[in-house]
Amino acid sequence: MIWPFKRKSPQIETRAFGTVTADFINTRRQGLVSDQGVPLSATIGTALHFWSSGLSMVETAPEPIDPNVLSTIARDLLFRGESCWHIRLTRGQLDLQSVPYWDQVSEGQYHLHIPRVNKTETIKAVEDEVLHFTINPDPAQPWRGRSPWRMMGLSPALMAEIEQAVSTATNYAGKGVLPFPANIAPEERQKATSGLRSGSLAVIASKSDLAHHTGGERSEWRKVDLTPDLQRADLNPFTDSLHHRLLNAAGIPPALTTGSGNAGAMREGYRLFALQTVLPMAKMMLPELRAKLGVTGVSIDQMMSADVAGRARAVGVLTGAGVELDKAMKLVGWE
């Protein structure tokens, strides 16, 4: 007996954007600098690493926040300048749910859209139930944040045009024009030129044909290289400059990423990154954390505790200036 109803096949997750996984990071990264592939994706990944790892080491009091939550907040702030979370209680424990999409309906009212497998959970929430962090707010829309890369003045159209020019030029790399006498028998010519037209050589059968391609009857009968001169295009300095601009816009000192840096310069760069990027970002998050979660303070002592050499040098400078050893130890965080 044949069952009269069609068997219902299970629904398959088909969305390619909006999850809080690597797909979301990759999609945001690709749309950040250009309209197509991003040649500076390693720079984006480097900035993401420093922001995520740096903010995840921030200590909150009196109750600690999960480092994974802090890392995700850093990722959202870096890519779009704002991060939204739904505050829940699960089995009596605080549970923060990341919200990739949200609508701020009115002052203090939100529609939250949280992607799940094969569905999207939509929640109506008031302001006290939502953590909303912003950086670099637009004066015209102070409730909206902006990515630090939006502040650097890079034009996505310019980057797309450069990529298109390079990708078009590389199609001719290694190819050339080869003159070929016209008095050779057709079958010999076909044998000799077999495979060349689709390979690295374009065969020209006469001087007039050569003149048409190379620009004159008196041109020499020699191979004309069609490989583009990318060195004259000055793309490498431009790419390096853009690489440093992206990192500087994200508040990452160049000493942390240069291949020629020494340990002292990298240590000072790390200290500068912690004091000028991570700590101010944590301080900007503190009012929202205090109002919604009761967090009273944030600290980067955990980040700086591993800098034993820097602390020892600071103690030496303080004691050399006449500060008592016990007081100098306390000043650098050594109890």
VENSUL-V79724 format. One record per helix or strand of 2 or more residues. SS is the DSSP state (H for helix, E for strand). FROM is the first residue (numbers start at 1). TO is the last residue. If there is no record, write none. Layout:
# VENSUL-V79724
SS FROM TO
SS FROM TO
This chain:
# VENSUL-V79724
H 22 33
H 41 56
E 59 61
H 67 80
E 82 90
E 93 98
E 101 106
E 109 116
E 119 126
H 127 129
E 130 134
H 148 151
H 156 172
E 176 179
H 186 193
E 201 204
H 207 214
E 224 225
H 230 233
H 235 249
H 254 256
H 263 293
E 297 299
H 301 304
H 308 320
H 325 331
